[in-house]
Amino acid sequence: MVEYSSRYFQNSTLLTNGLSVSRSHPHLSHFELSIVHIVLDIWICLSNGSQLVNILFTSALRCRPRNILVVNICFIELVIGLFVCPLYTDSLLVTNWRHIVPLCISFEAVFYAQTSVSTLAVIVLLVDRFYYLLSPRTLGLTWRWAVTTLLVVLPWFIGLSLVCPLVVYGSSAELNKDTRSCQVIWRTKYQTTTVFISFFLPAFLIITLATISVIAYVILSILDKRHPSVVSTDCHQEKRDSLCVILLASLASVTLQFPYFILALIDIFCEDGERRSCNTSESVWSQVMLANIIKSGVLPLVWLAYSDIRRGFMCYYRRSRPFSSVPSSEEEIVYRSKSTIL
């Protein structure tokens, strides 16, 4: 017999199930939360979009391989702003599912796939920055771009190939005529595996890489003080920026998503046939889901830890002089991509 989980926690209409029956104006119950989601959705699109414009339309930025990894993550986070958040907000406003049923299961698949690809993309960024901390000038230009291309494609390939089959074969959707909600029915084993693969396993790797990077940075800093080497100030600045990005990206990716997925995991393990041994309120789910979505709006701010990206924004929004007219001390950092192969 196929084993199913009766909690439809990942469904986009989760917050409206069973809440609208006793209210004369049910849409008001989630109106404030919907406004928050709309504002957050606009911010996600604008912040990630502005990072894409800043990097891709500035030659001094797009010629640096590590910035291409940032562009990749921005594209991934736009999936939240363009698909997941609008559908989620729509279900809050109308308190029912007014779209076709296949779109409901698509929401489920896109949410898990986006989480997996995004977290894996952060991992490859951490790997790239960790490698730079250890050996800033090892790779030549051709090999550097070849490795960067691989790091861009790898998260998409791994994330989609692992998560999508689990969602397709492990879940189904049906429309509840009583509550007018689209309910996603999971096979418990598939659901547990999807939660682990999409978040917990990558999150463990992120924490491990971040810890190793900090230890390596401290050790290398001590060795450099004892045995000073002829390394430019720009290289030291890039290493500090890299460590800052490693820590901030790890913090945002793990802490903001952890509450949602730990509650999801607890909810699965609490299931015992038709009887529930524990129950999480809709208000708690709304808060952890909000934190999960906020991650997509926080990561664009993390990339400002890179001094060249930060200066790119300053030049763009202040309509100041182009990079070619920046004082030589700063201009040198921006154009060091050809010498340090960052």
C-alpha positions, 0 to 999 in steps of 0.5 A: 500500500502506498504511504502518504503524508496528510499534511500539505505543508508545501502547498501554496494555499497552506495558509488558507486551508480551513481558515476561511469557512467561519469568516464573512470576509475571509480575504481580510484575514491575510490581507496584511500578510499579502501586502508584506509578500507583495512588497517583498516580491517587488524588492526581490525582483528589483534587488536581484535585477539591479545586481544583474544590470550592474554586473552584466552591463559593466565590462569591468565586472562581468570580466571577473569569473567570480562575478558570473557566479553571483549572476547565476545566483541572482537568476536563481533567486528571481524564480522566487520573485517571478513565480513562487511569491506571486502564486503564494500571494495570490492564494492568500488574497483570494483564499482559494486555488483559482488556477489549474491543478497542474500549476499547483504541483508545478509550484511544489516542484519549482519551490523544492528545485529552486531551494536545491539549485540556490543552495548548491549555487551558494556552495560552488561560490564558497568553493570558488572563494575558498580556492582563491583564499588558498591559491589566488593565482594558480589557474590561467585565464582559459582554465579559470573560465572553464571552471567557472562555466562548470560551476555555473551549470553544476548546481542546475544539473544536480538540483533539477536532476535530483529534486524533479523526479522525486516530486513527479513520482512522489506526489500528486495534486487534487482540488478540495471542493470543500475548501477550494484548495489545491492539496499536494499529496506526498508519499512520505518517503519521497517527501522526506528524501526531497526535504533532505536533498533540497536543503539539509544536505547542502546546508551541512556542506555550506556550514562545513565549507564556511568553517574550513574557510575561516580556519584557513583564513586565520592560519594563512593570516598568521603565516603571512605575518610570520613570513611576509610575502610580496602580495599586493594590498588589492589581493589582501582586500580581495581575500577579506571580501571573499571571507566576508561573502562566504560568511554572509552568504552561508548565514543567509542561506542556512539560517533563513531557510532552516526554520521552514525545513525543520518544521517540515521535517518535524511535520513529516515525522509527526505523522502517524497514520490518520492520527497526528501526534503534533500540529503546527499552527498556520501562523507559524507556517506563515512566519517561517515561509516568510523568512524562507522567501526573505532569503532571496531578498537578502542575498543581493545585499550580500554581494555588496561585500565585494568592493568592486560591485559596491563601487559599480552601484555607486557609479551607476546610481550617482551617475558619476565618472566611469570606471576608467576615470576612477583614481588609479588605486581603485581602478587597479582593483577593478581591472585586476581580473586579467592579472589575478584571475579572480 
